[in-house]
């Protein structure tokens, strides 16, 4: 059984985002045994570039849109717990500013940024945005 693409273990204000996952979905929030997840992301080039003492400031704007859909063919296997499925679709939008601070490490360049995620559609949440630190 698939328990979703979520990465949020509990309610917090700051997160580390992971590409390919739904950032606003909590772990085990939605159940399905068949699921589809599509993500579109557009990353601009550096808006400007400034270098100082090995640290680069090269902010890039990233716009993301994610869609997931899934269903549970046999809901009786989880009849003791209340659960939801993604049959109506799961939609999430994001605007990030990546590489606000970019520095060289042993693995190449690492960047820090900030982003706001919003879940919308049939399975929306009432709070707007979740700020996330990008690593």
C-alpha positions in Angstrom: 0.0 0.0 0.0 1.3 3.4 -0.9 1.1 6.0 1.8 1.8 9.1 -0.2 4.7 11.2 -1.3 4.7 13.4 1.7 7.7 14.4 3.7 6.2 16.5 6.6 6.3 14.4 9.8 4.5 17.0 11.9 3.4 20.6 11.9 6.5 22.9 11.8 7.4 26.3 10.2 10.7 25.4 8.6 11.5 22.4 6.4 14.1 21.0 4.1 12.6 20.4 0.7 13.2 17.3 -1.4 12.7 17.3 -5.1 10.2 14.7 -6.3 8.1 14.8 -3.2 4.9 16.7 -2.3 6.1 19.3 0.3 2.8 20.0 1.9 1.6 16.4 2.4 2.1 14.9 5.8 3.4 11.3 6.1 0.6 8.8 6.0 -2.0 11.5 5.3 -3.4 9.9 2.1 -3.6 6.2 1.2 -3.6 4.6 -2.3 -2.5 1.4 -3.9 -2.2 3.0 -7.4 -0.8 6.6 -7.7 0.6 9.0 -10.2 2.7 12.0 -9.4 3.6 14.7 -12.0 5.8 17.8 -11.3 6.6 20.7 -13.6 9.5 23.0 -12.5 10.9 26.1 -14.2 14.2 27.5 -13.0 15.5 30.8 -14.3 19.1 31.8 -14.7 20.8 33.8 -12.0 19.0 37.1 -11.4 22.4 38.6 -10.5 25.7 37.3 -9.3 28.0 38.6 -6.6 31.1 36.8 -5.2 32.7 37.5 -1.8 35.3 35.4 0.0 34.3 32.0 -1.6 30.6 32.6 -1.1 28.4 33.3 -4.1 25.1 35.2 -4.2 23.3 34.0 -7.3 19.6 33.9 -6.6 17.5 31.9 -9.1 13.7 31.9 -9.3 12.0 28.5 -9.4 8.3 28.0 -10.1 6.9 24.5 -9.4 3.5 22.8 -9.9 2.8 19.3 -8.7 -0.2 17.0 -9.3 -0.9 13.6 -7.8 -3.8 11.3 -8.2 -4.4 7.9 -6.7 -7.0 5.5 -5.5 -7.4 2.5 -3.1 -9.1 -0.5 -4.8 -9.8 -2.3 -1.6 -10.5 0.1 1.2 -11.3 -2.7 3.7 -7.7 -3.4 4.3 -7.5 -0.2 6.3 -11.0 -0.3 7.8 -9.8 0.3 11.4 -8.4 3.7 10.7 -9.8 6.8 9.2 -8.0 7.7 6.0 -8.4 9.8 2.8 -7.4 9.0 -0.8 -6.2 11.2 -3.7 -9.1 10.3 -6.0 -10.0 14.0 -6.5 -6.4 15.0 -7.2 -3.8 16.7 -5.1 -2.4 20.0 -6.3 0.5 22.0 -5.0 2.2 25.2 -6.2 5.5 26.6 -5.1 7.7 29.7 -5.6 11.3 29.4 -4.5 14.3 31.6 -4.6 17.3 29.2 -4.8 21.0 29.8 -4.3 20.7 32.9 -2.2 23.9 31.8 -0.7 26.0 29.3 -2.7 29.3 27.9 -1.4 31.8 25.2 -2.4 31.9 22.1 -0.3 33.5 18.7 -0.8 30.6 17.6 -3.0 30.6 20.7 -5.3 28.5 23.7 -4.8 25.7 23.8 -2.2 23.0 26.4 -2.2 20.6 27.8 0.4 17.3 29.4 -0.5 13.8 30.0 0.6 10.4 29.0 -0.8 6.7 29.1 -0.2 4.4 26.1 -0.9 0.6 26.2 -1.2 -1.7 23.2 -1.4 -4.8 24.0 -3.4 -7.7 22.1 -5.0 -10.0 19.5 -3.5 -7.5 18.5 -0.7 -6.4 22.0 0.3 -5.3 23.2 3.7 -6.4 26.4 5.3 -3.0 28.0 6.1 -1.2 29.8 3.3 2.3 28.7 2.5 5.0 26.8 4.3 8.4 28.4 4.3 11.2 26.0 3.6 14.9 26.2 3.7 16.4 24.6 0.6 19.6 22.7 0.9 
